[in-house]
Amino acid sequence: MKRGDYISDDAVVKRANAAVWLELEKKKVLDIPVVVYDSGTQTIYHEANDGTRVEIGKRMRKERYSERVAKKA
């Protein structure tokens, strides 16, 4: 396959965003709670269609994987 036969990076990003949006809409229709991560508070929630949030956990680690590996070496 030649380089010209591949789709562009922008098209890949658009398709990925569309797939996520479709999955979220499907969950709304089926009334299934969605898992949401709040980066400000670093908390994970189940969010229902009516907007209620139930906390299910907190972020366990604060650094990136590469930073954790560098500490061990």
Contact map, one row per residue, 1 for C-alpha under 8 A:
1110110000000000000000000000000000000000000000000000000000000000000000000
1111110000000000000000000000000000000000000000000000000000000000000000000
1111110000000000000000000000000000000000000000000000000000000000000000000
0111111000000000000000000000000000000000000000000000000000000000000000000
1111111000000000000000000000000000000000000000000000000000000000000000000
1111111100000000000000000000000000000000000000000000000000000000000000000
0001111110110000000000000000000000000000000000000000000000000000000000000
0000011111110000000000000000000000000000000000000000000000000000000000000
0000001111111000000000000000000000000000000000000000000000000000000000000
0000000111111100000000000000000000000000000000000000000000000000000000000
0000001111111110000000000000000000000000000000000000000000000000000000000
0000001111111111000000000000000000000000000000000000000000000000000000000
0000000011111111100000000000000000000000000000000000000000000000000000000
0000000001111111110000000000000000000000000000000000000000000000000000000
0000000000111111111000000000000000000000000000000000000000000000000000000
0000000000011111111100000000000000000000000000000000000000000000000000000
0000000000001111111110000000000000000000000000000000000000000000000000000
0000000000000111111111000000000000000000000000000000000000000000000000000
0000000000000011111111100000000000000000000000000000000000000000000000000
0000000000000001111111110000000000000000000000000000000000000000000000000
0000000000000000111111111000000000000000000000000000000000000000000000000
0000000000000000011111111100000000000000000000000000000000000000000000000
0000000000000000001111111110000000000000000000000000000000000000000000000
0000000000000000000111111111000001000000000000000000000000000000000000000
0000000000000000000011111111100000000000000000000000000000000000000000000
0000000000000000000001111111110000000000000000000000000000000000000000000
0000000000000000000000111111111111000000000000000000000000000000000000000
0000000000000000000000011111111110000000000000001000000000000000000000000
0000000000000000000000001111111100000000000000000000000000000000000000000
0000000000000000000000000111111100000000000000000000000000000000000000000
0000000000000000000000000011111110000000000000011000000000000000000000000
0000000000000000000000000011111111000000000000011000000000000000000000000
0000000000000000000000000011001111100000000001111000000000000000000000000
0000000000000000000000010010000111110000000001110000000000000000000000000
0000000000000000000000000000000011111000000111100000000000000000000000000
0000000000000000000000000000000001111100000111100000000000000000000000000
0000000000000000000000000000000000111110011110000000000000000000000000000
0000000000000000000000000000000000011111111110000000000000000000000000000
0000000000000000000000000000000000001111111000000000000000000000000000000
0000000000000000000000000000000000000111110000000000000000000000000000000
0000000000000000000000000000000000000111111000000000000000000000000000000
0000000000000000000000000000000000001111111100000000000001100000000000000
0000000000000000000000000000000000001110111110000000001111100000000000000
0000000000000000000000000000000000111100011111000000001111100000000000000
0000000000000000000000000000000000111100001111100000111110000000000000000
0000000000000000000000000000000011110000000111110000111100000000000000000
0000000000000000000000000000000011110000000011111011110000000000000000000
0000000000000000000000000000001111000000000001111111100000000000000000000
0000000000000000000000000001001110000000000000111111000000000000000000000
0000000000000000000000000000000000000000000000011111000000000000000000000
0000000000000000000000000000000000000000000000111111100000000000000000000
0000000000000000000000000000000000000000000000111111110000000000000000000
0000000000000000000000000000000000000000000011110011111000000000000000000
0000000000000000000000000000000000000000000011100001111100000000000000000
0000000000000000000000000000000000000000001111000000111110000000000000000
0000000000000000000000000000000000000000001111000000011111000000000000000
0000000000000000000000000000000000000000001110000000001111100000000000000
0000000000000000000000000000000000000000011100000000000111110000000000000
0000000000000000000000000000000000000000011100000000000011111100000000000
0000000000000000000000000000000000000000000000000000000001111100000000000
0000000000000000000000000000000000000000000000000000000000111110000000000
0000000000000000000000000000000000000000000000000000000000111111000000000
0000000000000000000000000000000000000000000000000000000000001111101100000
0000000000000000000000000000000000000000000000000000000000000111111100000
0000000000000000000000000000000000000000000000000000000000000011111110000
0000000000000000000000000000000000000000000000000000000000000001111111000
0000000000000000000000000000000000000000000000000000000000000011111111100
0000000000000000000000000000000000000000000000000000000000000011111111110
0000000000000000000000000000000000000000000000000000000000000000111111111
0000000000000000000000000000000000000000000000000000000000000000011111111
0000000000000000000000000000000000000000000000000000000000000000001111111
0000000000000000000000000000000000000000000000000000000000000000000111111
0000000000000000000000000000000000000000000000000000000000000000000011111
